[in-house]
Amino acid sequence: MGSGAGERGWAERRPVLFPFLLSLFCLALSEQIRYRIPEEMPEGSVVGNLAKDLRLSVHELPTRKLRVSSEKPYFTVSSESGELLVSSRLDREQICGKKPACALEFEAVAENPLNFYHVSVEIEDVNDHTPKFMQNSFALQISESTKPGARFILGFAHDADIGTNSLQNYQLSPDDHFSLVIKEKLDGSKYPELVLKTPLDREEQTSYHLTLMALDFGDPPLSSTAQIQVLVADANDNPPVFSQELYRVELPENALPGTTVLRVMATDQDEGVNAEITFSFTEAGQITQFDLNSKIGEITLLNALDFEEVKEYSIVLEAKDGGGMIAQCTVEIEVLDINDNVPEVIFQSLPDLIMEDTKLGTHIALLKIRDKDSGHNGEVICKLEGDVPFKILNTSRNTYKLVTDGVLDREQTPEYNITITATDRGKPPLSSSSSITLHIGDVNDNMPVFERASYVVHVAENNPPGTSITQVRALDPDLGLNGHVSYSIVASDLEPRALSSYVSVSAQSGVVFAQRAFDHEQLRAFELTLQARDHGSPALSTNVSLRVLVGDRNDNAPRVLYPPLGPDGSALFDTVPRAAQPGYLVTKVVAVDADSGHNAWLSYHVLQASEPGLFSVGLRTGEVRTARALGDRDAARQRLLVAVRDGGQPALSATATLLLVFADSLQEALPDLSDHSEPTDPQAELQFYLVVALALISVLFLLAVILAVALHLRRSSSPAAWGCFQPGVCVKSGPVVPPNYSEGTLPYSYNLCVAHTGKTEFNFLKCNEQLSSGQDILCGDSSGALFPLCNSSESTSHQQAPPNTDWRFSQAQRPGTSGSQNGDETGTWPNNQFDTEMLQAMILASASEAADGSSTLGGSAGTMGLSARYGPQFTLQHVPDYRQNVYIPGSNATLTNAAGKRDGKAPAGGNGNKKKSGKKEKK
């Protein structure tokens, strides 16, 4: 684990002094931080406390923004503790290969102010690779004539580690005939050789099986094995011999494929097949850059070379004769560098924005020049192209800084295209250019500006809540948050508590909304002060005034102030002199309208009058004047309905009811004032007249019946004369005269049975009720007085019932054509002229027959002969029962309906319509 600069065992700090002319900043940059860590550390492992080694406190980290600038992200800096952490896998063999020293160099960047620090992390090797043979088994053919001491090169193992962790030793399984010798190449790698200790005898043993083990000295040590099979061949006394054991050759990296690299020479003193030599690579599968002619031993270039990838090659060649004896040699090829790589300009720590208020000399970016060539070919000169307010400074080898060299103005130039050219010192020199775009950041130096100096908006009242009434807009030339404008209401002539309930403004769009429905009658205008504020730091703002004018709508109907209504809501009376001349000012209707303008322009009209043409109303003044003098036929009490309309669209109106009484004094007007329960209704008057006619007919009929009974009693003195008062009384009798329906008579006879029970019952056709023995039988004369006809043992006088005022009839009793039952539930008289005339004809015919005493009981029961005259559909149920409303002059008795008695309905008191009856008689 890396422990930071504080632990001298793992981290070292070597300050290197630069020339005196360099600035103090450059001197700080030249100080290099060194760490040492083992390879394969887990991600997130701590290398060292970089902030502490750079003398940065933890509190400075958020502002200094300490970070790592490198090509590959092997490390990162913790933003909280400032520790240098491992961010990716560290495989020393992959990063540095076989190099004895492996170090990763990069720059640590700190801002505010911008500083760069060179950091070197040395990667130590760990024993993580096992030595491996290229083949798991080897086969050797050794002639039995081979003398002891002969050596045979075996296949060697590869270990990617270095130092003690690399391949260090070989071991051979114990054997009496063979031993192992370890040799070392010029590059330090070791390979084994098998040594024959004693002569071989093929006749005794044809083959030998040995085990070769490769070991490293790591902790713990790792090893691998390979099997060796030695085949004993017949005598081939002389093995091939190379002209030299080691061949060295230099080859430029731009050599073309097919170029001859080297030709090796080997000889064999044997003859024949044993002297035929073939050449081969011992590790042919690993050699991809070169090709070998197995017959002549010529090595040619197979693929292009690259000095930056591989600087040298070490190849083992094998020469084998026809007898199976082999010899080996080593060929080392060194690749020479040429200027074939163009310098690269790499921008590191490039900011996204450069604020326009940046001071001169501020560090903007870090440049790193990379040339893969070496020597003079890798030395690079860098310069800045064009006329821009920037310059570059050389801080260390192949490292430059880009700093400001002029004033920046975003409004004039929002961005700069920077081109940097790098040229090396090779022959010929190579160069390249790299361009970047620097965006100038905005500073909040412009305040929002409204499109208008002030706003005036007209809003009609009764607007829906939440409606948009206007939109204000302000422009800010700044960018981002500096140009993002939000709107608010900062002042108003309304109360602060009520402001939010009237209007609101959208902070984003500037749309002003009405929070409620405005009322022109309560608030006609108000003024707001709106503020546009940007989001810069510090924020800038601008105010503008907005005046809202609430327009009027015709939403208020006229209200009548005079004449006022009484406490119970009814209209009051005004008196008019009977001698009032045309143009006489009777009264004045006074009305007001809460609206304004044309909506409050009132006009007065006569909507309904008892006597049209008697009064006139001023169109604009509302003055009620007499249009003509009071006539003899004009009623003393007049009702006038005046409509008051405004001038709105649509117009609204109200009505005023005037009750006028023509009288010269208050005492004269009192009778008319007390009789104003209901206005005159033509339909009610028609009903009244019909009821009066029916009452008169009923009285005449009653007198005729009484007269007939009295005459009958005088002629007969037998008890049978009282038969009508027996239990079978009021039975239907046969017709005396055949009915003649064409003459308009009603085939109906009436029997009147009056019991002294306080009620008078008038039944049609028959009476099935039994009279008790305790009741007195009474009859009435034309004057309406009742006198006893049949006396019982116990006679008791009872008070007569008052006349029934409930003369309205039910639904089943209402007249109409063809059996119709029209009308309302109050029993109004039929408004059809045909039905009215028909009913009047029936009543007159019935009354005529009753007066003549010639009525008979003809037709079916309950029809009164109406079906024969007016059709079968016109039956008794269509004729109303008017008996309960017949008033007999001089008597309190009222004819009642038997059906009402059966329903349990008692007749109402007789004082209810007394005033109304007097009124009808007067009219």
Secondary structure, DSSP 8 states (H G I E B T S, - for coil): ----TT-TTTEEEE-----TTS-HHHHHHH-EEEEEEESS--TT-EEEEHHHHTT--GGGHHHH--EEE-SS--EEE-TTT-EEEE-S---HHHHHTT-S--EEEEEEEETTTTEEEEEEEEEE--S----EES-SEEEEEEETT--TT-EEE---EE----GGGSEEEEEE---SSEEEEEEE-TTS-EEEEEEE-S---TTT-SEEEEEEEEEE--SS--EEEEEEEEEEES------EES-SEEEEEEETT--TT-EEEE--EE-SS-GGGG--EEEETTGGG--SEEE-TTT-EEEE-S---TTT-SEEEEEEEEE-TTS-EEEEEEEEEEE--S----EEEEES--SEEETT--TT-EEEEEEEE--S-GGGG-EEEEEESS-SEEEEEEETTEEEEEE-S---TTT-SEEEEEEEEEE-SSS--EEEEEEEEEEE--S----EESSSEEEEEEESS--TT-EEEE--EE--S-GGGT-EEEEEEEESS-HHHHHHHEEE-TTT-EEEESS---TTT-SEEEEEEEEEE-SSS--EEEEEEEEEEE--S----EEEES-B-TTS-B-EEEE-TT--TT-EEEE-EEE-SS-GGGG--EEEEEEESSTTSEEE-TTT-EEEESS---SSS-SEEEEEEEEE-SSSS--EEEEEEEEEE-SSHHHHHHHHHS-SS---HHHHHHHHHHHHHHHHHHHHHHHHHHHHHHHHHH--SGGGGGGGSTTTT-----SS---GGGT---------EESSS--EE-SS-------TT--EEEE-TTS-EEEEE--SS----------------GGG---GGG---S-TT------HHHHHHHHHHHHHHHHHHHHT-----SSTTSTTHHHHH-TT--GGGS---GGG-B-TT---B-EEHHHHHTT-----TTTTHHHHHHHHH-
